[in-house]
Amino acid sequence: MEIEIESKPSYGMAVVTMNSGERMVAEAGAMVAMSKELHVETGFNGAGGGGLLGWLKAAVTALLRRMFAGESMFVNRFQANADGQQVMLAPDMVGDVENIPMSEGRVITVQATSFLAAGPKVVVEMVWGGFQMLFSGEGAFFLRCSGTGPLLINSYGAIEKVEVDGSYVVDTGHLVGFEGDLTWRLKKVGSWKSTLLSGEGLVMEFSGTGTVWLQTRNLKALVSWIIPQLPK
């Protein structure tokens, strides 16, 4: 499997070339175009199993992902029936796409809205971010990605990779993902006056050693700008 990222960073798109039998799992609606010899199967966004019980488990998991993490209830599974088959994948919003090669033992935690696609051996689990994340405005759940194969993440704006060694503060609306020996806590920018009037809101303070991926634009800020412009 070969993956090329085109049109970075403003209009990122992944061009995935697969040989016969290779597979890719992508968010519903991410497909831009594809080769003729690709088989597409749409299913619930969650592990289930065989039989009616497995179907119900997958449906409930997908519904929970939709309600609490903002993910799509469905995913598309692409499989190549011949060598050299391509599928082009892009996120809904303008922004960047990055391919992260996953290996055994590597764990990356991403915002639910930042997941675009992954290989079939990448395990994506919804994890609770804690009650404090309920106040962040970005959702209380993360996606923990592990396993082996390609992981495609997307952002609103360009993706910036920052190596952290010590302490680092990130606006909750600009976080894409993180990995390594990092802990974090939600905090105010300064005093309550600064938090309410500065426009920064709440931030995540990371401590330890690891990598943080950021997006250069904030979707919540875009929505706040658009709403006053709408006709009344």
ABEGO torsion letter per residue (X at the ends): XBBBBBGOAABBBBBBBBBBGBBBBBBBGABABBBAABBBBBBBBEBBEBEAAAAAAAAAAAAAAAAAAGBBABBBBBBBABBGBBBBBBBABBEBBBBBBBBBGBBBBBBAAABABBBAABBBBBBBAEAAAAAAGAEABBBBBBEBEBBBBBBBEBBBBBBBBEBBBBBAAABABBBEBBBBBBBBABBAAAAAAAGAEBBBBBBEBEBBBBBABBAAAAAAAAAAABBX
